[in-house]
């Protein structure tokens, strides 16, 4: 067994089922392990490495910022944090931004913000949030409760009070989940961990209708779909809806831990000094990185290119007998019964291709947004050979 596997088993808590591979460097969409083997990365650190690995501009800015100032805390103004907030606000329908460090933390913040907003309105009884089966919102106790997948709850009960579950894309189930205490509906437009499941337009329209009827907030988890992943800066821009709150993370920092919550001004006012905070959130290093990511994602033609490459991947997957779904470069395909997603990912890795899996025996492809069509061809060729072999086996 390799030394890093032995040492990892000796010193690390065993909550990850890691592959016996350790990377030492990356370049663009490629990673290189300790033995010099090259891998085409179509997972991007689970939809994190927006600009790939060792992006020249991003690496340069991170190094420059680290040599000057990394962290001061939010007791002081942080110029790159202000700059990133301005870019996010000016390219969205929301008004204010709070910075944190992860998707789970962003979703915890959103849950708190919903409660505080209605408390300040004199409606403390409105504290419940409806979330949906197949959704995934994080692993802290609040975001874990919001994740309506029982397999993640095992061993961690009792969970947070005030979260009710409804079946995703089921209007009747949504209606039945409402109560006099309902304050918000929280969902993903495309469920990532749940299996790349897209929201139904009729279901979304019902959410909008209910929110208007009952004065509910619409909270959208864009941790995985945000920052260009779907071919728009935010996934909500595909649907003609302006949420009240959205959460961001993953791709925002291009690999530097960064999360954010965006809210309409009226709702954001509920957070006054002392009501919420994050020690590291939005520090100099994180927001300097996020600024570079946003500059590139918002450059001319970038998002259109993401959409086109996403359609290109889907066409390629169809040709090898798979049935893809998704938007932009967030793509999934339920695999044939004979092919196990975990085993497929393992064999792809052995052949120099990194892919992901998701709920329901689903192949997940979320490559760096800078991937080229020729690199897509390279990846699909490896995937095709693995699929063929698994059919034979």
N, C-alpha and C positions, 0 to 999 in steps of 0.2 A: 504493500500500500504506500502511496506517495506521502512524503513527509508532511506536506501541508494538510493532507486529510487527517493524518494521525494527530498533528498538533491542534487542528481545528476541533477534532473530537475530544481532545484532552481539555481544552480551555474554553470552548464556546458552549453556551446553552444550546441544547439540541432541538431548537424549534424550527429548523429548516432542513428539508431533505435535499442537501446540496449535491450537484453533480461533481464527480472527481476531477474537476478542471479548475485551474486558477489562471486568470489573465494578468499579463504584465504590461501590456500597452494596447492602444487602439488608434486607428486612423480612419476617419470617415465612417463607413459602415462595416469596417472590419475590426476584429479583435484578435490578439495573438496570445497564446498561452505560454506557460513556463518552458515548454519544449519547442517553441517557435511555430507551432501549427496555427494556421490562419482560419478564422471562422467568419462567415457572412452573418451579420447580426440583423435579424428581422424581428427582434423583440425590443431592442432599444432600452434595456434596463427596465422593462415593463412600461413602455410608452413614456420614458423619461428623457432619453438623449435626443432631443428634438433636432439638434444640428450634428448628430453623430458624435464620434469620439475625437478628441484632440482638435476640435475646430479651431483654426488659426486665430481668428478674431476673438473668440470666446476665451481660449487659453491665454492669449496675450492680456486681455482685460482682467482676468482673474489674477494673473501674476502681478500685474501693475497695481491692482487694488490691494492685494495682499501685502505688497511691499510698502504701502502707504498707511492703510488703516483697514482693519477687518471688522471690528465691533466696538460700539460705544454704549449701546442700549437705547431704548426709545424714550429715555429722559431728555434726549436731545434731538434736534432735527437732523435728518439723514438725507442729503440731497439726492443720491440715486434712488432712494425709496420714493421720494416725491416725484422724480422723473418717471419711474415705472407706473406709479399710480395715475399720473397724468395720461400716459399712453393708453393704459387700460380703460380709463374713463372716456377719453376722447374717441375711442374705437368701440364703444359699447353704448348700451342704453341705461347704464347704471351710473351712480353719482360719487360714491365714496369707496375707499379700499382699506382693508385691514390686512396686515401681513403676519404670517405665522411660518411654520416650517414643514408642514406635511398636509396631506389630504385629510387624514383623520383629525388633525388639529383644526383644519378649516371647517370640517363638518361639525365638530364639537362647538366651534364658535358660532356657526349658523344656528344650531339648536338653542344655544344660550340667547342669541340675538332675537329669535322668534319669541321666546318667553319674556324677555325684558321689554320688547316692543309692546306686547299686549298688557303687561303689568303696568307700564307707564300710561297706557290708554285707559286704565281703570278696569281692565278685564282680566284679572289674574286667573280666572277660571278657564281661560283659553290658553292651554299649555300643551295640548296633545298634538303630535305630528303623525301624519299617515305616511308610511313608506310601503314599498312593494316587494313582493316575492321576486327573488332573483337579483335584487339590488345588492350593492356592496358599498358601504360608506366608511369602513375603517375598522380598527381593532381596539381602540380605546373603549371604555365601557359604554359611553354614550353613542359613539359611532357604531359600535358593535351591536347595540340594541337596535339602532336604526337599520342595520343589515338584516333583512327578513329572510335569513337562511339558517335554519336550526342547527346545521352542522357546525357553524361557527360559535354557537352559544353553549355547546356542551362543556360543562365544567365551570362555567362562569356566572351562573345564576346565583342570586336574583339580579336581573338586569335593571336598567334605568326605567323608572315609571314615565308614562306619558307618551309612549310610542305604540301606535296601532298599525297592524298590517292589513294590506289588501292585495288581491291578486293583480299582477301586472297586466295591463291591457284588458281588464275586466271591469266594465262600467258598473255592473250590478254590485260586484264586490266592493268597489270604491264607495258607492252610495251607502252600502250597509255598514261601512266602517266609520261613517261620520257620526259625531255626537255633538252635544252642546259645548263640549270642551275642545273641539278641534280648532287648532290655530293655523296649521299649515299642511301642505302636501309637499313631500320631498322625494325627488326621483332623479334618475339619469335618463337622458334621451336615448342613449345606447348603453345598455348594461354591459360593463366590461367583464368583470369576474363572473357574472352570471351566464355568460355565453355569447356575447355580442348580440343581444336582443334589442331590436329597435322599437321605439314607442310607436303605437298606432295613432294615426291622425285623429280618428274619432275619439279615442281615449283622451288624447291631449286636449281636444276641444271641450270634452266633458270636464276635465280638470279646470280649464279656464272658466267655464260656466259656473261650476261649483264655487270657485274662488270669489267670483263676483257676487253670487247669491248670498254667500255666508261670510264675506269679508275675511277670507283666508289668504295667507301668504303662499306664494309659489317659490319653493326653494329648489334650485337645480344643482345637482352635483356634477360639476364639469371638471372634476379632478383628472379624469382620463380623456374626456372629449375636448377639453379646452386647449388653447394656444395652438390652433392650426391643425390639430389631429384629424378633424373631419373634413378639412378643406375650407372651413371658415375659421375665423379667429376663435369664435365660440360656437358650439353646436346649436344654441338657441337661435342663431341667425338663419338656420335652415327652416325654422318653423313659424316665423311670424309672431313670436311671443317675446315679451320682455319680462323676465322673471323679477321677483322682488329681491331675491338674494341668489348669488351663485358662488360656488366654491371652486377653487383652483389649486393645483399643485403640480405633480409629475413634470410635465414638459416646460413649466414656467422658468425653471432655473437651468435647464439644459444639463442637469446632473448635480447641480448644487442644490441642497435641500431648501426648497422654497414653497410656501403655500400662501394663499390669499383668499379673502372673502370680499365680494363686491356687493353693495346694497344700494337701494334707492335712498335718497337723502332723508326722507321722513323716517325710514326704518333705522338707518345708521345713527340717527340722533339718540337712539336708546342707549348707545354705549357712550357714557360720559366718563371723565377721568376716574379711574379706580374700579370701573365695572368689569373690565376685561384687559388682558395683556398677554404678551409673549416676549420673554427675555431676548431671544435671538431673532425674533421675527423681523424680517425686512432689514437686516443689518447691511453694512456696506458691501460685503462680499457677495451676499445672496442677490441683492437688488442690482448690483453692477452686472452680474451674470444675466439676470432676467432682462435687463435693458438691451443687452446684445441679442438675446434670443428674440425678443419682440421686434427689434430693428430688422432682423433677417426675415422673420415670418411675415412681417408687414411690407417687405420690399416688393416691388412691382413683379407681378406674375408668380410669386411664390405659392400662394394659396391655390391659385388656378392649377398650378403644376401638381400640387398635392392631390387635388380632385382627379386630375387626368391619370396620375400614376395609380390611384386607387382603383379606377375603372380598368386600367391595364392589368393589375393584379387579379381582379375578379374574372376577367376574360381568360387569363392564363389558368386560373384554378378550374374554371369550367372545362377547359380542354383536357385536364387530367382527371376529370370525373367527379370533381367536388362541386358543392353548391354554396357559393359564398354569399355573405351578406355584410352590410356595414356601410360606412361613409368615409370617404377620403382614405387615409392610411390607418384605419381602424377596421380590420376585416376579420371575420370568423367564418368557419364552415364546420357544420356538424359532420363528423366522420362516419363512414359506413360501419355497421355493427361489428364487423370483423376486425376493424382497426381501432386500437386503444390510443387515445390522444397522448397519454403519458409515454407509452412505448414509442410512438411516432416521434415525439420530441427528443427522446433519448437517441434514437437511431439517426435522426437528422444531425444532432450534435456530433455524433461519431463520424459523420460525413462532412463536417465543417459548416453546418447551418444551424443557427440558433432561432428557434420558433417558440411560441408559447402555447399554453392550453387554457381553457376556461370551462365553466360549468357545462354539463350535458355532453361530455365527450367532444368538445369543440377545439379545433385548431384555431389559434389566435395569432394574427400577424399585425404587429404594430411597429414597423421599422422606423429608423430615423427619417425625418421628413425630407432629408437631402438625398435619399436613395435615388439612383438613376434607373432607367428602364433596362439597361444592359445588366445592372446588378440584380434587378428583379428577375430577369431571365436566368441568371446564374442560380439564384435561390430556388426558383420554381423547378429548374432542371434537377437539382438535388432532391427536392421534395417529391417530385414525380417518380424518381428512381426508388425512393424509400417506400412510397405508397404502392408501387408495383410489386416490390419485394414482399411487403406485408400481405398483399393479396395472395401471393404465391404461398407464403408460409401458412 
